């Protein structure tokens, strides 16, 4: 009897969770549809509020929302927000047209870190051909696993180096698949920011950064973040920039 009651309670909880999630998703879709209608009607400020509220939901529409927010920022002549949204897209799905617009903003505002380079072209190719390259690499890995598995069943001798090569190769695939996650970008939001030689306010200033400069950053030490801009390294205060990915 208790088992039956427990099963009923479990079923009810699962049903309520599934129904609640579905209803919440429906509300999200309705709100986004309303925002799109407002956007097309040129009611940009009202549409902006709805789009911003949905950025944290991690929906499949996130990139489209950011593109529309970048357009709204451009219409408002808010170049910093446009820079932020476009950089955020660029960090996860780099495209030539976005890089070109970022370069235009950078040149107009006299900013560093946005000039198109060979690195940008490599980035474009990575995102464009990522599914094909990853699929090819995985096929090779599966072939290697198949060969080793066959050898085990056939009781053939396997050198330890073969396992080592396979593990290293799989680790390479993991690094390739997660490559964008190792490149952390940030936009300087303070009018003035100082890149220092070591993490201290008493450290010598290596470079003066201005609002809108884009940096790469890696690890944090207290309130300082180790950063890179145009091959120059140093520490920037964590509160001086806004992460874009």
C-alpha positions as CSV (number, residue, x, y, z in Angstrom):
1,X,0.0,0.0,0.0
2,X,2.8,2.4,0.9
3,X,4.6,1.5,-2.3
4,X,1.5,2.3,-4.4
5,X,1.1,5.6,-2.5
6,X,4.8,6.5,-3.0
7,X,4.5,5.7,-6.7
8,X,1.5,8.0,-7.0
9,X,3.3,10.8,-5.3
10,X,6.4,10.3,-7.5
11,X,4.3,10.4,-10.6
12,X,2.5,13.5,-9.5
13,X,5.8,15.3,-8.8
14,X,7.2,14.4,-12.2
15,X,4.0,15.5,-13.9
16,X,3.9,18.8,-12.1
17,X,7.6,19.5,-12.9
18,X,7.1,18.6,-16.6
19,X,3.9,20.6,-16.9
20,X,5.5,23.6,-15.1
21,X,8.5,23.5,-17.3
22,X,6.3,23.3,-20.4
23,X,4.1,26.2,-19.3
24,X,7.2,28.3,-18.4
25,X,8.7,27.6,-21.9
26,X,5.4,28.7,-23.5
27,X,5.4,31.9,-21.5
28,X,9.0,32.5,-22.7
29,X,8.0,31.9,-26.3
30,X,5.0,34.3,-26.0
31,X,7.2,37.0,-24.5
32,X,9.8,36.7,-27.1
33,X,7.2,36.8,-29.8
34,X,5.9,40.0,-28.2
35,X,9.4,41.4,-28.2
36,X,9.9,40.6,-31.8
37,X,6.6,42.3,-32.7
38,X,7.7,45.4,-30.8
39,X,11.1,45.3,-32.5
40,X,9.5,45.2,-35.9
41,X,7.3,48.1,-34.9
42,X,10.3,50.1,-33.9
43,X,9.3,50.1,-30.2
44,X,12.9,49.3,-29.4
45,X,13.1,50.4,-25.8
46,X,10.2,48.2,-24.7
47,X,11.6,45.3,-26.8
48,X,15.0,45.7,-25.2
49,X,13.6,45.2,-21.7
50,X,12.1,41.9,-22.7
51,X,15.1,40.7,-24.6
52,X,17.5,41.6,-21.7
53,X,15.2,39.6,-19.2
54,X,15.6,36.5,-21.4
55,X,19.4,36.6,-21.8
56,X,20.0,34.5,-18.7
57,X,17.6,31.7,-19.7
58,X,20.2,30.2,-22.1
59,X,17.6,29.5,-24.8
60,X,18.4,28.6,-28.4
61,X,17.5,32.2,-29.3
62,X,20.3,33.7,-27.3
63,X,22.4,34.7,-30.3
64,X,19.5,36.2,-32.1
65,X,18.5,38.2,-29.0
66,X,22.1,39.5,-28.7
67,X,22.1,40.6,-32.3
68,X,18.8,42.5,-31.8
69,X,20.2,44.0,-28.6
70,X,23.3,45.1,-30.5
71,X,21.0,46.7,-33.2
72,X,19.1,48.5,-30.5
73,X,22.3,49.7,-28.9
74,X,23.5,51.0,-32.2
75,X,20.1,52.8,-32.7
76,X,20.6,54.4,-29.3
77,X,24.2,55.4,-30.2
78,X,25.4,53.3,-27.2
79,X,28.5,51.9,-28.8
80,X,29.8,50.2,-25.6
81,X,26.7,48.0,-25.3
82,X,26.8,47.2,-29.0
83,X,30.5,46.3,-28.6
84,X,29.6,44.1,-25.7
85,X,26.8,42.1,-27.4
86,X,28.7,41.7,-30.6
87,X,31.9,40.6,-28.7
88,X,29.8,38.1,-26.8
89,X,28.5,36.5,-30.1
90,X,32.0,36.6,-31.5
91,X,33.4,34.6,-28.6
92,X,31.0,31.7,-29.3
93,X,30.4,31.9,-33.0
94,X,32.9,34.1,-34.8
95,X,31.9,35.4,-38.2
96,X,33.6,37.9,-40.6
97,X,30.7,40.4,-40.6
98,X,30.7,40.7,-36.8
99,X,34.5,41.1,-36.8
100,X,34.2,43.8,-39.4
101,X,31.6,45.7,-37.4
102,X,33.7,45.4,-34.2
103,X,36.7,46.7,-36.1
104,X,34.6,49.7,-37.3
105,X,33.6,50.5,-33.8
106,X,37.2,50.1,-32.6
107,X,38.5,52.5,-35.2
108,X,35.9,55.1,-34.6
109,X,36.4,55.0,-30.8
110,X,40.2,54.7,-31.0
111,X,40.2,51.3,-29.2
112,X,42.7,48.5,-29.1
113,X,42.0,44.8,-29.5
114,X,39.5,44.9,-32.4
115,X,41.7,45.0,-35.5
116,X,41.1,42.0,-37.7
117,X,44.1,39.7,-38.0
118,X,45.1,36.2,-39.0
119,X,43.9,34.9,-35.7
120,X,40.4,36.1,-36.5
121,X,40.4,34.3,-39.8
122,X,41.5,31.0,-38.0
123,X,38.7,31.6,-35.6
124,X,36.1,32.0,-38.4
125,X,37.3,28.7,-40.0
126,X,37.1,26.9,-36.6
127,X,33.5,27.8,-36.1
128,X,32.5,27.3,-39.8
129,X,34.0,23.8,-40.1
130,X,33.9,22.7,-36.5
131,X,31.2,19.9,-37.0
132,X,33.1,18.4,-39.9
133,X,36.5,18.5,-38.3
134,X,35.3,17.1,-35.0
135,X,33.4,14.3,-36.8
136,X,36.5,13.3,-38.7
137,X,38.6,13.3,-35.5
138,X,36.1,11.2,-33.7
139,X,36.0,8.7,-36.5
140,X,39.8,8.3,-36.2
141,X,39.4,7.9,-32.5
142,X,36.7,5.2,-32.9
143,X,38.9,3.4,-35.4
144,X,41.7,3.3,-32.9
145,X,39.5,2.1,-30.1
146,X,38.1,-0.6,-32.5
147,X,41.6,-1.8,-33.4
148,X,42.6,-2.0,-29.7
149,X,39.4,-3.8,-28.7
150,X,39.8,-6.3,-31.5
151,X,43.4,-7.0,-30.4
152,X,42.2,-7.6,-26.9
153,X,39.6,-10.1,-28.0
154,X,42.1,-11.8,-30.2
155,X,44.5,-11.9,-27.3
156,X,47.2,-10.1,-29.2
157,X,50.0,-8.3,-27.5
158,X,49.4,-4.5,-27.2
159,X,52.2,-2.1,-26.4
160,X,51.5,0.4,-23.6
161,X,52.6,3.2,-26.0
162,X,49.5,2.4,-28.1
163,X,47.2,3.2,-25.2
164,X,49.2,6.3,-24.5
165,X,48.9,7.6,-28.0
166,X,45.1,7.0,-27.9
167,X,44.7,8.8,-24.6
168,X,46.8,11.7,-25.9
169,X,44.7,11.8,-29.1
170,X,41.4,11.8,-27.2
171,X,42.8,14.6,-24.9
172,X,43.6,16.6,-28.1
173,X,40.0,16.1,-29.3
174,X,38.7,17.3,-26.0
175,X,40.9,20.4,-26.2
176,X,39.8,21.1,-29.7
177,X,36.1,20.7,-28.9
178,X,36.4,23.1,-25.9
179,X,38.8,25.5,-27.5
180,X,36.6,28.6,-27.3
181,X,36.2,28.1,-23.5
182,X,39.9,28.7,-23.0
183,X,39.6,32.2,-24.6
184,X,38.0,34.5,-22.0
185,X,37.3,38.0,-23.3
186,X,36.4,41.1,-21.4
187,X,35.4,44.7,-22.2
188,X,36.8,47.5,-20.1
189,X,33.9,49.5,-18.7
190,X,35.7,52.1,-16.6
191,X,36.8,55.4,-18.2
192,X,40.4,54.6,-17.2
193,X,41.9,51.3,-16.1
194,X,45.5,50.4,-15.4
195,X,47.2,47.2,-16.4
196,X,49.9,46.7,-13.8
197,X,53.1,44.6,-13.7
198,X,51.9,42.5,-10.7
199,X,48.7,42.3,-8.7
200,X,48.9,45.4,-6.5
201,X,47.9,49.0,-6.6
202,X,51.5,49.8,-5.9
203,X,52.8,48.0,-9.0
204,X,54.1,49.9,-11.9
205,X,51.6,50.7,-14.7
206,X,52.3,48.7,-17.8
207,X,49.5,50.2,-19.9
208,X,46.6,52.6,-19.6
209,X,43.4,51.1,-20.8
210,X,40.3,53.1,-21.8
211,X,36.6,52.3,-21.9
212,X,35.8,49.7,-24.6
213,X,39.3,48.1,-24.9
214,X,39.0,44.3,-25.2
215,X,41.2,42.1,-23.2
216,X,41.9,38.4,-22.8
217,X,42.0,37.2,-19.3
218,X,42.9,33.9,-17.5
219,X,43.1,33.6,-13.8
220,X,42.3,35.8,-10.7
221,X,44.4,36.7,-7.8
222,X,42.3,38.4,-5.1
223,X,40.8,41.4,-7.0
224,X,43.3,41.2,-9.9
225,X,42.9,39.3,-13.1
226,X,45.9,38.3,-15.3
227,X,45.2,39.7,-18.7
228,X,46.5,40.2,-22.2
229,X,46.0,42.9,-24.8
230,X,48.0,43.1,-28.1
231,X,50.8,40.8,-26.7
232,X,51.2,42.9,-23.6
233,X,50.5,41.1,-20.3
234,X,49.6,42.4,-16.9
235,X,47.0,42.6,-14.1
236,X,43.7,44.4,-14.3
237,X,41.2,45.0,-11.5
238,X,38.3,42.6,-11.7
239,X,35.8,45.4,-11.4
240,X,37.2,47.3,-14.3
241,X,35.9,45.0,-17.1
242,X,32.8,43.0,-18.0
243,X,33.3,39.4,-19.2
244,X,31.7,38.7,-22.5
245,X,31.8,34.8,-22.4
